[in-house]
């Protein structure tokens, strides 16, 4: 017997709306959470119109565009939510779209997983779903593919609509101070080398997070403890977690190496994970929260790197001091509820020079969510404040005051000799040359 999918009623309404509007094949993503027994689909979002895909037909769907959309959407999902698969709305026979759907789901999974900084767990679900919807008959055909098996063939799956799928899901959150230093290559002209070094540095830090101890409401729970044991059924629970991180063993055997600068990530982030209500274990809650913490830091570093590469192109040829420190604010995290689906939220990252209208525009474009500015939850992280100071050339230390989540204060100190401080959430970035 194939996997079962419990699907939020709002998804049925959304797909029906697309059936009425569609003038050709429509593709999109299915978002939710997997479990050992069954998967939960809480929302769907159509692929936005690409610049060159206005005349796409059933045989010429832009797979790269669909996969890139999935990558952007994946960045906007907190812990516990992920892209489970793809859908297509077309009057082409379901059998004739099978190859297309298979290609789409593999392209999506390969691109999203390429950004993961953690190793797969033994209990990770590797089946991804594909859904074919006929806009005339409204008949749906659901199949799954094992995306870790290149020779995987389609398996039938059960697709059932239900109301309030995630209305009683638990939420676990934490606030974590981040402080890491990543050396940059001596050849700063190679953006590929910089990206590689940053990713490797983040991977080392991610290993520390994965190895850390997670306290849930102040207690270290055994892995097999049922998270909601003793709680009333269908009542949403919230938990506060603490991640206790020990220094990486590599620091004991560090070696001196030549580098062209460094990036230091400092500040505070808000991590969040949603956990399904089907007898979840503490092991699952810890895994989802840790992955969210790793993802939200890595996403911000990558977003800032992308911005810097654009600005670097624009100012090529400009002179720079031999020893220079640049500071930038990383984007902070904003949450937005998915109203028809209950208490679950998605998120976005807002740079300091952006307004909230730009966040709502992205939510509409990427997730097809009609959000008003008053719907946005901006309370969890406070943007950084860069304090301008006149520092003499011989000065060795400069101080940056940073506001971290929940209005607590955090002071980051950066050595002015060759440190690049990239502070997350309520934080800053310094890029320095040696």
URWO-V10199 format. One record per run of one state. SS is the DSSP state (H for helix, E for strand, C for the rest). FROM is the first residue (numbers start at 0). TO is the last residue. If there is no record, write none. Layout:
ss = <SS SS>
from = <FROM FROM>
to = <TO TO>
//
This chain:
ss = <C E H C E C E C H C E C E C H C E C E C E C E C E C H C E C E C E C E C H C E C E H C E C E C H C E C H C H E C E C H C E C E C E C E C>
from = <0 3 8 21 25 34 37 46 62 75 78 79 81 89 93 113 126 133 139 146 154 156 157 162 169 184 190 211 212 216 218 219 225 226 237 244 248 253 260 275 280 281 314 324 329 331 337 338 341 344 350 355 367 372 375 377 396 403 404 407 408 415 420 421 424 425 427 432>
to = <2 7 20 24 33 36 45 61 74 77 78 80 88 92 112 125 132 138 145 153 155 156 161 168 183 189 210 211 215 217 218 224 225 236 243 247 252 259 274 279 280 313 323 328 330 336 337 340 343 349 354 366 371 374 376 395 402 403 406 407 414 419 420 423 424 426 431 433>
//
